[in-house]
Amino acid sequence: MPPITLHAPRRAYLAALTVCCALGALALLPALARAQAGAPSPTIVLVHGAWDKPAGWDGVAARLRAAGYPVATPDNPLRSLSGDAAAIARFLHGVPGPIVLVGHSYGGMVITNAALNNPRVKALVYIAAFAPDKGETALGLIARSPGSLLPLALVPAPFIGRDHRVGVNTTINPLLFPTVFAQDAPSRAARAMAVTQHPATLASGAGRSGIPAWRTIPSWYMVARNDRIIPAAVERFMAQRAHATTVEIASSHAAQVAHPAEVADLVLAAARATS
């Protein structure tokens, strides 16, 4: 039988296949190293903010899971800062192993308080989020610099709570939501967010923060330069104060929806730095 000769196209195909396999193996090396060292990958917990829902993280969560990390997206009640932080803290206690805790918007208020004294939280990541110091409120931080359109867009709705006290729910006017909250997000996504808002109480925005976890936990921060909810100047101030590793992107407040790849990259950087 005559010797088999590989034609040039087949040789090129096999060479390309070999390179792809080698690159794939290299990509797995960090995970294999963690496994051999007995160091589990951290669970990434994504906490949404006011007028949003866990589904707002879908694009980011998919990318994090594709990178090999377990991801959780708990519901943030948006009732009061103390109650919301307690709810997320309880959730964290049920998460095994190390945690990277991520907050968007008001979710930053929550993670700052929920992570306190939890040694398994290895990193805090703020995405266009509040990173308060003790005694500060979300509404007070917004007022530090001009530029927020939130006061013009809020729609209050009084309600009577279980304790028979009158409270105030707030939403963003659905007609204004795409322009105020998500001006660079895909139009269909922005419209869907506008009509499926999770109301936030006025009390949650006025709740005073406790001792911030960012004093003892390494932090990362994404500044959204075109944010119309939290002025970018306020975001920079909070990031600098927290000594956070900071990136800036040209984004609306809804960075996790408009720019999920960039958000995922920052979260992955935090996860890898603390693994």
Summary of the structure (lengths in Angstrom):
residues: 275
radius of gyration: 21.7
end to end distance: 56.3
largest distance: 92.7
contacts: 941
relative contact order: 0.16
helix: 44%
strand: 17%
